């Protein structure tokens, strides 16, 4: 259930729902707050896609489409192999589909219990992202791969969601 709540939170942020934004920016720095509120100038249409596309959300606006997989944890690291390989297989499918379509495969990691900008974003390493999406893609940290080939999200190494929203508002 908590995962669904965080999907809803991210959906509200990206579509510039004022109630959601007001709640999320409470513990943020002035710069983080400004970047979060910048989404109001150019909000996304966001569709919850759980179960149908292998991603949780799809954020769309005139210049960009983002399939997003949402992860949450009270730990700063999520290793995909821990859940019987399901998350790893899902990531591989997402990577293949996004590479085929030329869109950015985005992971959004919500650290539970964190005060401030609790979201970090990552991308899977794919080829063929061009145009505005390609410029954005180059700035976002990659999902790491362990020596055993498992994907791992390290919250400390991700890009703050507020920084991503700041880039998207330029």
C-alpha positions in Angstrom: 0.0 0.0 0.0 2.8 2.4 0.8 4.2 2.0 -2.7 0.9 3.0 -4.2 0.8 6.1 -2.0 4.3 7.1 -3.2 3.1 6.5 -6.8 0.2 8.9 -6.1 2.6 11.4 -4.5 4.9 11.4 -7.6 1.9 11.6 -9.9 0.6 14.7 -8.0 4.0 16.3 -8.1 4.4 15.9 -11.8 0.9 17.0 -12.7 1.4 20.1 -10.4 -1.4 19.2 -7.9 -1.1 22.1 -5.5 -2.1 20.2 -2.4 0.5 17.5 -3.1 3.2 20.1 -3.8 2.4 22.1 -0.6 2.8 18.9 1.4 6.0 17.8 -0.3 7.9 21.1 -0.1 7.3 21.6 3.7 10.8 20.3 4.7 12.6 21.4 1.6 15.2 24.1 1.2 14.2 27.3 -0.6 15.9 26.2 -3.8 14.2 22.7 -3.6 10.9 24.4 -3.0 11.3 26.7 -6.0 12.2 23.8 -8.3 9.2 21.7 -7.1 6.9 24.6 -7.7 8.4 25.3 -11.2 6.4 22.2 -12.4 3.3 24.4 -12.2 4.5 26.3 -15.3 4.7 23.2 -17.4 3.0 20.2 -15.8 2.8 16.7 -17.1 -0.2 14.6 -17.9 0.5 11.5 -15.7 -1.1 8.1 -16.2 -0.8 5.3 -13.6 0.3 2.4 -15.6 0.8 -0.3 -13.0 0.6 -3.8 -14.4 0.0 -2.9 -18.0 3.4 -1.5 -19.3 5.9 -2.8 -16.7 6.2 0.7 -15.3 4.2 2.5 -12.6 3.7 5.9 -14.2 3.9 7.5 -17.6 4.5 11.3 -17.6 3.7 13.1 -20.8 3.9 16.7 -22.1 4.6 18.3 -25.5 8.4 17.8 -25.4 9.0 14.7 -23.3 7.6 11.3 -22.4 8.8 9.5 -19.3 8.0 5.9 -18.3 8.7 5.8 -14.6 9.2 2.9 -12.2 8.7 4.0 -8.6 10.6 2.4 -5.7 10.5 3.2 -2.0 12.5 2.0 1.0 13.5 3.1 4.5 17.0 1.9 3.4 19.2 4.0 1.2 20.0 1.1 -1.1 17.7 -1.2 -3.1 19.3 -4.2 -4.8 16.9 -5.7 -7.3 18.0 -9.3 -6.9 16.6 -9.4 -3.4 13.0 -9.9 -4.6 13.4 -13.2 -6.3 14.6 -11.6 -9.5 11.2 -10.0 -10.3 12.5 -6.4 -10.2 15.6 -7.4 -12.1 13.5 -8.9 -14.9 11.2 -5.9 -14.9 14.2 -3.6 -15.3 15.5 -5.6 -18.2 12.1 -5.4 -20.0 11.8 -1.7 -19.3 15.3 -1.1 -20.6 14.5 -3.1 -23.9 11.2 -1.3 -24.5 12.6 2.2 -23.8 15.6 1.6 -26.0 13.3 0.4 -28.8 11.1 3.5 -28.4 13.9 6.0 -27.8 12.5 7.2 -24.4 14.2 7.7 -21.1 13.7 4.7 -18.6 13.4 6.6 -15.3 13.5 5.2 -11.8 12.2 7.4 -9.0 13.4 6.3 -5.5 11.5 7.7 -2.5 13.3 7.4 0.8 10.8 6.8 3.6 11.0 9.0 6.7 13.3 11.6 5.1 12.6 15.3 5.7 13.4 17.4 2.7 13.5 16.3 -0.9 13.0 12.6 -0.3 13.0 11.7 -4.0 16.0 10.7 -6.2 15.9 9.8 -9.8 18.1 7.5 -12.0 18.0 6.2 -15.5 18.8 2.8 -17.0 21.7 2.8 -19.4 20.2 2.7 -23.0 21.2 4.0 -26.4 19.3 6.1 -28.9 18.0 8.9 -26.7 18.1 12.0 -28.9 17.0 15.6 -28.9 15.8 17.3 -25.7 15.4 13.9 -24.1 19.0 13.1 -24.9 20.3 16.2 -23.3 18.3 15.5 -20.2 19.2 11.8 -20.2 23.0 12.7 -20.1 22.5 14.7 -16.8 20.7 12.0 -14.8 22.8 9.4 -12.9 22.6 5.8 -14.1 21.2 2.8 -12.2 24.3 0.9 -11.0 25.0 -2.7 -11.8 26.7 -4.9 -9.2 29.6 -7.3 -10.1 27.0 -10.0 -10.3 24.9 -8.1 -12.8 22.1 -7.0 -10.4 20.7 -3.5 -10.6 21.1 -1.3 -7.6 19.7 2.0 -6.6 21.8 4.0 -4.1 19.7 7.0 -3.0 22.8 9.0 -2.1 24.0 8.8 -5.7 20.7 9.8 -7.4 19.6 13.2 -8.7 17.2 15.1 -6.5 13.8 15.2 -8.0 13.8 19.0 -7.3 16.9 19.3 -9.5 15.3 17.3 -12.3 12.2 19.6 -12.1 14.4 22.6 -12.2 16.1 21.3 -15.4 12.7 20.6 -16.9 11.4 24.1 -16.2 14.2 25.8 -18.2 
